[in-house]
């Protein structure tokens, strides 16, 4: 076993994890839209863009802006983070107080919680791909756009 190779690979995985957490913190917790330019590669592809937004960097910037506008205190809490090779997987719980309109629903001070899982591929310290699964149905229910299921 080559200890130097193992250490180099481990350092790269840790750097990849740091890139993902820095990006999420900057864009979604602090509302820094410039995080898109810093952390997403020019050829970034979002395979599962949230809420029908674009699959490129500008779509991700629009998602950050939309959440920040509707939920000025929006923040993302990391539940766990795993790295392997050039992939980083995060499970998160995000929340915020709705103060502005989102998806046609006026802000009313309700707290909204969104859970999800993201998979990011990193190249050269920048995010080049994202796959994600968000609890969209839960979000729609909290906004009152979809009724909660009735007990049987």
Beta strands, then each sheet from edge to edge (+ up, - down):
strand 1: 40-46
strand 2: 75-84
strand 3: 87-97
strand 4: 111-123
strand 5: 126-134
sheet 1: 1+ 5+ 4- 3+ 2-
end
